[in-house]
Amino acid sequence: MTDTFAAAGPVPTVAPKGALDLATSRGLQNRLAELAGETGQNAILDLSGVSFIDSVGLGVVLKAASRFHRQGKRLLIVAPSGPVHRILEFAGVSDRLPVVDSVDEARAVIRHG
């Protein structure tokens, strides 16, 4: 897994690419923990470039969302239709967290509260 991070712009965005599994999740976990600790920053986790996510990857996403929530911030998940979106649905993640189809939609949700 590789990831891109864009702090410039209206909302910090983390966009991992490839598989998000036991072998690759630690880097994402560290990046999201750093963002959760920053004052006043909502963030976007863009999973549109993720081809596979296992239970460890799901755990990283859920733990990060919980950290953001405890800090009074939001972590929006971008997962367009496809295998990762279906896994988020089957696991009930989309019932508990905001999951949207695009980064633009996530920015609009954050902007409008």
C-alpha positions in Angstrom: 0.0 0.0 0.0 1.1 3.5 -0.7 -0.7 6.6 0.3 -0.9 10.2 -0.6 -1.5 13.0 1.9 -2.8 16.4 0.9 -2.7 18.9 3.8 -3.1 21.8 1.4 -6.6 22.6 0.5 -9.7 22.9 2.6 -9.6 19.5 4.4 -6.6 17.1 5.0 -7.1 14.0 2.8 -5.4 10.6 3.1 -5.7 8.4 0.1 -4.2 4.9 0.4 -3.7 2.9 -2.8 -3.6 -0.9 -3.2 -4.4 -3.4 -0.5 -5.2 -2.3 3.0 -4.5 -5.4 5.1 -2.4 -6.8 7.9 0.9 -6.1 6.0 0.1 -2.6 5.0 -2.2 -1.0 7.7 0.3 0.3 10.1 1.3 3.3 8.0 -2.3 4.4 7.5 -3.0 3.9 11.2 0.0 6.2 12.1 -1.0 8.8 9.6 -4.7 8.9 10.8 -3.5 9.0 14.5 -1.4 12.1 13.7 -4.3 13.8 12.1 -6.7 12.9 14.9 -4.3 14.5 17.3 -4.1 17.8 15.4 -6.3 20.6 16.8 -9.5 21.4 15.0 -8.9 19.3 11.8 -11.6 17.2 10.2 -10.2 14.8 7.6 -11.1 12.7 4.7 -10.1 9.1 4.2 -10.3 8.4 0.5 -10.5 4.7 -0.1 -11.2 5.0 -3.8 -7.8 3.7 -4.7 -8.0 0.7 -2.3 -8.4 -2.6 -4.1 -8.9 -4.8 -1.0 -9.5 -4.3 2.7 -9.5 -7.0 5.3 -10.6 -7.0 8.9 -7.3 -5.4 10.1 -7.9 -2.5 7.6 -11.5 -2.2 8.8 -10.2 -2.0 12.3 -7.8 0.8 11.4 -10.7 2.8 9.8 -13.0 2.2 12.8 -10.3 3.1 15.4 -9.4 6.3 13.6 -13.1 7.3 13.3 -13.4 6.8 17.0 -10.4 8.9 17.8 -11.7 11.7 15.6 -15.1 11.5 17.3 -13.5 11.7 20.8 -11.7 14.8 19.7 -15.0 16.4 18.5 -13.9 16.1 14.8 -15.1 14.2 11.8 -13.5 11.6 9.6 -15.4 11.2 6.3 -14.8 8.0 4.3 -14.8 8.1 0.5 -15.7 4.7 -1.0 -17.3 4.8 -4.4 -19.3 1.7 -5.6 -17.1 -1.4 -5.7 -15.7 -4.1 -3.6 -14.4 -1.9 -0.7 -17.8 -0.1 -0.5 -19.6 -3.4 -0.3 -17.3 -4.6 2.5 -18.0 -1.4 4.4 -21.7 -2.0 3.9 -21.5 -5.7 4.9 -19.5 -4.8 8.0 -22.0 -2.1 9.0 -19.4 0.6 8.8 -21.6 2.7 6.5 -24.4 2.6 9.1 -22.1 4.1 11.7 -19.8 6.4 9.8 -20.3 8.9 6.9 -19.4 7.1 3.7 -19.7 9.1 0.5 -18.9 8.6 -3.2 -16.3 11.3 -3.8 -13.8 13.6 -2.2 -15.9 16.6 -3.4 -18.9 15.2 -1.7 -17.0 14.7 1.5 -15.7 18.3 1.4 -19.3 19.5 0.9 -20.5 17.5 3.9 -17.8 19.0 6.1 -18.4 22.5 4.7 -22.1 22.3 5.4 -21.8 20.8 8.8 
